[in-house]
Amino acid sequence: MKKYAKNIIYDKLHRGFVLVCVGLTLYGSVILGDHVYKYFKYVRPQIQASKAAAEQELLSEGSSEKVV
């Protein structure tokens, strides 16, 4: 093969590799964004609600309003 033909093949392989890397980066960013969205939309409010319920339960145990 001529040196010119090798350079063309290497350039095409390099371009393909770069495009694959860019595609994987974009795909990973979308997946990461989806996980972050789900965490802040669903998981974090559940954690905060359970902490608030536990705190409310502790406060109600110590109050003298309900004596049974």
C-alpha positions as CSV (number, residue, x, y, z in Angstrom):
1,M,0.0,0.0,0.0
2,K,1.1,3.5,-0.6
3,K,1.7,5.8,2.3
4,Y,-1.1,8.1,1.1
5,A,-3.6,5.2,1.2
6,K,-2.5,4.2,4.7
7,N,-3.1,7.7,5.9
8,I,-6.6,7.7,4.5
9,I,-7.4,4.5,6.2
10,Y,-6.0,5.7,9.5
11,D,-7.9,9.0,9.2
12,K,-11.2,7.1,8.6
13,L,-10.5,4.8,11.6
14,H,-9.7,7.7,13.8
15,R,-12.8,9.6,12.7
16,G,-14.9,6.6,13.4
17,F,-13.4,6.1,16.8
18,V,-13.9,9.8,17.7
19,L,-17.5,9.6,16.6
20,V,-18.1,6.5,18.7
21,C,-16.5,8.3,21.7
22,V,-18.8,11.3,21.2
23,G,-21.8,9.1,20.8
24,L,-21.0,7.2,24.0
25,T,-20.5,10.5,25.9
26,L,-23.8,11.8,24.7
27,Y,-25.6,8.6,25.6
28,G,-24.0,8.5,29.0
29,S,-25.0,12.1,29.7
30,V,-28.6,11.3,28.8
31,I,-28.6,8.3,31.1
32,L,-26.9,10.2,33.9
33,G,-29.4,13.1,33.5
34,D,-32.3,10.6,33.7
35,H,-31.0,9.1,36.9
36,V,-30.5,12.5,38.5
37,Y,-34.0,13.6,37.4
38,K,-35.5,10.4,38.9
39,Y,-33.6,10.9,42.1
40,F,-34.8,14.5,42.7
41,K,-38.3,13.8,41.4
42,Y,-39.0,10.5,43.3
43,V,-36.3,9.2,45.7
44,R,-35.4,12.4,47.5
45,P,-38.9,13.4,48.4
46,Q,-39.5,9.9,49.8
47,I,-36.4,10.2,52.0
48,Q,-37.5,13.6,53.2
49,A,-41.0,12.4,53.9
50,S,-39.8,9.4,55.9
51,K,-37.4,11.7,57.9
52,A,-40.3,14.1,58.6
53,A,-42.6,11.3,59.7
54,A,-39.9,9.9,62.0
55,E,-39.3,13.3,63.5
56,Q,-43.0,13.9,63.9
57,E,-43.3,10.5,65.6
58,L,-40.5,11.3,68.0
59,L,-42.1,14.7,68.8
60,S,-45.5,13.1,69.4
61,E,-44.0,10.5,71.8
62,G,-42.6,13.2,73.9
63,S,-45.7,15.4,74.0
64,S,-48.2,15.3,76.8
65,E,-51.3,16.0,74.6
66,K,-52.2,12.4,74.1
67,V,-52.0,10.5,77.4
68,V,-53.5,7.0,77.0
